[in-house]
Amino acid sequence: MLKQQLIKFFDSLTGKPACKILPSPPVVMDCPPPASILIIRPGGIGDALLLSPAIKEIKRCYPNVFLTILAEKRNAGAFSLIPEIDELWQYDSITQMWAAIRSAPHIVIDTEQWYRLSAVVARLTGAGRLIGFATNERGRLFTDPIPYNHQDYEINSFLNLLIPLKIQLPTELTIPFLTVPSSAQQEACRLLMPLGNRQLVTLFPGASIAPRRWGVEKFHQLAGAINGRNFDVVVIGDKNDLKAGKRIVTKNVSGINLAGQTTLAQSAAIIERSTLLISGDSGILHMAAGLGVASVSLFGPGIADKWAPRGRQHIMINKNVPCSPCTKFGYTPKCANHTVCIKQISVTEVFRAAMRLLPKQ
């Protein structure tokens, strides 16, 4: 978290003036098929996972292109689920960022939506074609600035970045668009062995920020109700969710708490083996979407139009209170209404949504 704050501070300190000082790149005409493409993707896990359909389209159109990702440490694990990537560098490492700048890619696609530092990095590579979102001063550093709409599903926003490359965009999303490594699948089998062959519902109680958390007690009550329909529950999450997992899976709840015990790829393997995922607005939610697993998602401050999974096997619950959504470009202001947007969602309505999906599997 401290490193993320430092990156944002450095961005605010240097990004804006750099965007104004650096010269705009020359206009480019049609380019030959690229030999190398650098994709910049700082930020969280969810953005990284939803980038997968765009990456697959690039590889479909240019199967021989060498594809490099410049990611942060916190979202780097997500790219283990996207096998089309040839190389991964770390955005929050000065050494690796500089290596990316010096790598001389033919094309750079900056997928960051707001912060300016990534646009500066893209411009410094000297690539012949620079593509990115024109949401502020950053737009002048691209040869191909792309509009950004908060009402577009984020997968579609990322696909729009391919328009300058004359890649024909898919009319329908191919599911699954994530691939779980076999080693992660084997470890998931081992971890889930105590539950035998019972059908599983995976619960993710965590979130990147507190206003997106539904509540541990509600998840505990929900787990008990799910048990009553002959499903075991599995709790996943990082080490920060370990305490919540212990409260959700008690001696009165049939299931297993794996929070803090799995890598990101192993968590994906657990979701892949599950009948349903129940989660708040999170990166883990997008795993279910990318793996073709049904989900019930709980939305409060986030923009559901942009982030909620699409399709009949996904149910999004949103109370649509007047002050919601309030999150924009990853920033959520302090709530004066005690996050009623997420707190008003009841255990009963989440359970009913789950029951609508479970019999269909």
C-alpha positions, 0 to 999 in steps of 0.5 A: 500500500505504501508503494502504491501511495508513493507512485501516486504521489510521484505521479501527481508531482511529476506526471502533470508537468511532464505531460505538458513539457514533453513534445507530442509524438509525430502523427503516424500513417499505417505501420507494418505488422509490429515485431514487439508490443509493450502493454503498460498495466499498472493498478489492481488485479481486476484491470489486469484480468479484464485486459485478457480479451484485448491481449488475445485479439492482439495475438490472434491478429499478430501471432508472431509479435513479442508481447511484453507487459509492464505491471505492478507487483500487486497485479503481476500475478494476474498475468499468470492466467494469460498465457499469450504474454511473452515477458513481464516487467515490473512498473514499480521497479525503477530498474525494470521500468527503465529496461522497458523504456530502453527496449525499443518496442514498435508499439506501446499501448498504455492501458492506465485510465487516469494517472499520467506517469504511464503515459510519460513512460510510453512517450519516453520509449520512442515507439512509433505508435503510442496508444492510450486513453485521453482522459487528461493531459496524458492524451497529448503524448499519444499518436492515437488518443482514445476516448474513455467512457465510464459507462462502458464495460471495462473489457470493451474500453480495453478493446477500443485501444486496438482500433488504431491497429485495425484489429477487428473487434469481436462482436461476442466475448469468448468465455473462458478468457483466462487459463489456470496453470496446471500446477495451480489446478493440482494444488487446488485439488490438494487443498480441497481434498478434505471436502471430498466431491461435494459441490462448492460455493466460493466466498470472497469477503475481501476488497481493496477498500473498506467501503466495498466490504459487505461484512464478515457476519453477513458472509457467516450467515450466508455460509450457513444458509448455503450449507442448508442447500447441501453446498460446502463453502470455501473462503479465499483471500489474502492474509488480510482476510484470514481472520474473516475466513475464520469467522465465516467458517466455524464449527457450525459451518461446513467448509474450509477457510483458505484465505491467506493460503493460496497464490492468485493462480491457485485462488483462480483454480479454486473458483474454477472448481466451484459452482458459484462465486459470491464476492463484492466489487473486486478483482477476484470477481473478474476471475469468475467472469473470465473462467465462465463460473457463475457469480453473485456480485455486491456493488456499492460505491463502484460503477456496476455498468463498468465493472459488473460481469455480463451474462445470465449466469451473473447476478449483480445486486446494487441498492442504487442509493442516490449517492452511489456510485461515487468511485471514479478513476479508482478514487472513492471519497470518504462516505458521509452516509456510512456506506449504506449502499453496501450495508443495505444489501441483505443476507436474504437477497444474496441467498435468493440470488445464489439459489437462482443460479445454483440449480442451473449449474 
